[in-house]
């Protein structure tokens, strides 16, 4: 999703001079849960997963971040990162120091508006994610997930660009359950598959 905050050349000079670019390799961590929070981040390219480590030892996947998504925005008003961000693919992230970022939001209303638009989109994505988790039947949950992706791209087909185990984790399913759900959807004539490409049938983008 495009955002003015990624267009470094048009940003105010007092903010622009503080921004850094960070390159991440696959599985490299951007920040750790509990670490002192010094910056917020916006994904420029690639994909990261946001997870939280629970005291019982389990890992909860919260969401996936792609180009234009903001990370660690809650740390603008807190001292520590509340989760961990891990690159799923080679990624490029822009780093905005908290102090300078907050000052720019106060001084430049157009940047504040752009920032709020990013937060609204992120909130909508989280709402969709929670709605998916509320669907009890695995194949219905998977179908709604595919429909959401298709709707975002205004297409009736979906290209799965990451491993099924990662998609399963995001949906709160095991890889085996996801595989069975896809097979059922195909058997029921709701989708057709060719390698990682999926075509949705009886689905309208309108």
Secondary structure, DSSP 8 states (H G I E B T S, - for coil): ---GGG-GGGS-HHHHTT-EEEEE-TT-EEE-TTSB--EEEEEEES-EEEEEE-TTS-EEEEEEE-TT-EE-GGGGGSSB-SSEEEESSSEEEEEEEHHHHHHHHHH-HHHHHHHHHHHHHHHHHHHHHHHHHH--SHHHHHHHHHHHHHHHHT-SEEE--S-HHHHHHHHT--HHHHHHHHHHHHHTTSEEEETTEEEESS----
